[in-house]
């Protein structure tokens, strides 16, 4: 008597299953005229002087922190207790619209206003007990040194106004590769008085430089363009006077940076 094991049944019917898969694939392609790799796009957006679209994006963002001289050579008891300040990448998301001005088939100017939801996490590590009050070890005579970590979380909703140049390769079947770069002005939606209550206080306006790359994939009625883009803030956002004095003097500057994956639809 033959076994009814699943893999044995699959072996007996592999030809039928393969034919069924080919039929399903052919039916899907028939619904798309010539399929993904044919010249199926009829949107005409490549020929328009002005065109529009929208995007969804996921990012990971962090602070770029530079230590102050007071941290490297501490003169106050508070700064002497700080062992390190470690910013972490934290995920978030954004959404927005695109306005595209066509200069040439391979050169576009993009205005892409968006709203981004950010969270910044920073670990502040303290000597525990404080570095000048360490009892000696009973066996070696050296100090016992422990580390206490405090996680600081700052949330921000940003309105961003990037202006970008986009250079595209020539179209090959239904794909193009492109490079994108430019600058962005951004501002925070909450007031500075509210921001002064954050554990690390920053100003609400910033300018960034942005650069990335992606692919345009043509479908029948729209284009889909996945893209990766890097952003680096130019301004020192740090407000030392309003930040927690336990570690405020250890920091000289803070800048934002992020890596974003865009899903563009045009």
N, C-alpha and C positions, 0 to 999 in steps of 0.2 A: 504493500500500500504506500503511495507516494505521500511525502510530508506536505503539510499545508502552511509551512513557515512563510512569513511575509516575503522574505528575500527570494525564496524559491518561486513564489507566485509572480513577483516582479520580473524574475528572469524569464518566465514563460511568456509574459505579456509585454516585454520590453519593446517589441516592434510596434504593437498597437499604441503604446504610450508615446513612443517617439513620433508616430504619424499624427496622433492627436495634438501633440505639442506644436508640430509644424503647421497644422491647420489653424490653431489658435493664433500663432504668430503671424501667419498670412492674413487672417481676418483682421487683426489689429492694424497691420500695415495697410490693408485695403481701405480701412476707415480713415487713414491719414494720407490718402492719395499715394504718393511715392515713398512714404515712410520717412523716418527721421533723417536719413542720409540723402534724400532727394531734395530738389529745389522746391520745397513745399510751402515756404513762407510767402504769403500774399499780403502781409500787413503794409508793405511799402514804406516802413519807417526809415529805412536807410536812405531814401531819396528825399525825405522831407527836410526843410530847413529847420523847423521846430517840431519836436516830438516829446512825448511824455511817458512816464512810467511810475512805478512804485517799487518799494523794496521792504523786506524784512531782514533783520540782522541780529546775530548773536555775537557778543564780544566778551573778552576777558581783559580787565583793566587793573591797573595798579598805580601807586605813587612811586616816583623815582625820588628817593630821599638822599640828600647829601648831608653828611655830618658837619657840625660846626667845629671850630678850633677848640671850643670849650669842652667838647666831648673827648677830643683826643688828649687834651691836657686840662682835666677838670680842676676848677678852682672853687666851685661851690659844692657843699655836701649833697645837694639834690642831684646834680649831674654826675657825681662820682658813683652814685648808686646804679646808674644805667649801664647795663652790660652791652646791649645792642638794640637796634630798632630795625625790624625786619618787615617790609611791606610784602603782601601776598597778592597774587593774581586772583581776581574774583569775577565770576561770570555775571552777565547782565544781557539786556536786549534793547533794541531800538527799532523804529519804523519811520518811514518817511516817503517823500515823493521825489521824482526826478524831472527836471526840465533840461532838454538836450538841444543845443544849438549846433547845427552841422556846418562846419567850414569847408570840409572836404570829405570824401568817402572814408578816409582813414584818420581824420582829425575832428574831434568834437570838443565842445565846451559844455560842462555839466554844472548845474546848480541843484544841489540835493539836500534841501532842508529836512531835518529829522528831529525827533525827540528820543533821547537816550536815557535809560534808567541804569544808574551806576551804584555800585557798592564798593567801598574801599576798606580793606582790612589791613591792620598793622599790628604786629606783635612787638610789644615793648618788653624786653627782658631786663630784670633787675637782679643785682646781687642780693642774695638772701641768706644770711643777714647782710646788712650793708658792708661795703668793702672796708673799712677802717675799724669795724667792730667785730672782727672775726676771732673767735677763740682758737688757740693753737690746738693742733691735733695731738692727742695724748701719746702717740707712738713716734711720730716723725717730727713733731714740733712745728709743722706747717699748718696753715689756716684751713679750716673746713669751708668749702665754697659751694653754696647751692644757688640755683637760678629760679627766680619766680617770674612767670610770664603773665602779662596782661594783654588781652586782645582788644583792640579799639576798632570800632566799626563806624564808618561815616557813609551816609546815603545821600545821593544827589540825583535830581532830575535835571537834565541839561537840554537846552535848545541849541542845536548846532546848525551852522550855515556854511557848508563847504562849497568852494568854487574850485572845480577840478578840470584839468586837461586830460583827454583820453586819446591815446594813439592806438589804432587798431591795425592788425595785419589785413591783407587782402582776404576776401572770403574764399574759403575752400569748402565746396559743397555746402553743408549747413553749419559751419563753425567758423569762428574767428577767435584769435587770441588778442588780448589788449593789455596795455599798461596804462596806469592812471596815477596822477599826482597833482598836488596843489596845496591849498591852505584852507583853514576853517576858522571862523569866529564862533565862539560858544559862550553861553551864559547860563547860570543856574537859576532855577525858578524860585527857590526860596530866598528870602531876604537875608542880608548880612547879619541882622540881629538874631535870626533863627540859627544861622550857621555858627555864630559865636558860642552856641551851646554844644557844638560838636566836640568830641575829645581832641581832635586835631583840627584847628581852624584854618580855613583857606578862603581866599577871595573868590568871587562868583564869576569872573570873566577870564577868558583865556583865548589865546591864538595857538593853533596847532599846524604842523606840517603833516601831510598825509601822502602815502605812496602805496601802490599795490598792483595787483595783476588779476586777470580773470579770463573767462571764455564766454563768448556769445554762442548760444545754440539756437538755431532757427527752427521754429515750429510753424504750423500752417497759418495761425492768426496772431502769433506773438513771439517774442524772443525771451529766452531765459538765460541769465548771465550770473553764474556763481563767481564770487570774487573774494579774495583775501586782501585786507588793507591794514597798514600799520600807521599809527598816529602817535605823534610825540608833541607834548606841550612845550611852548617857548617861554611862558611867563613863570616867574617864581611866585607861587600862590600862597606861600606860607605867611601866616599872621602870628608871630611869636608872642605878641602881647596878650592875646586872648587864649592861648593854648595852655594846657595843664602845666604848671611850673615844675612838676616832678620830672619832666623830660624836655620842656620847651627849649631850654638853652642848648640842648644837644643837637638840634637840627638847624641847619643853615638855610636850606631851600627844599621846596617840594614842587615837582612837576608831574603832570599826568602823562601816562602812556597806555596804549591799548592795542590789541590785535582783534580785528573784526572780520567775521565771515558774513558777506552780503549775499542775499538771494534777490536778484533784480529781475523785474518783469516789465517788459516794454512792448 
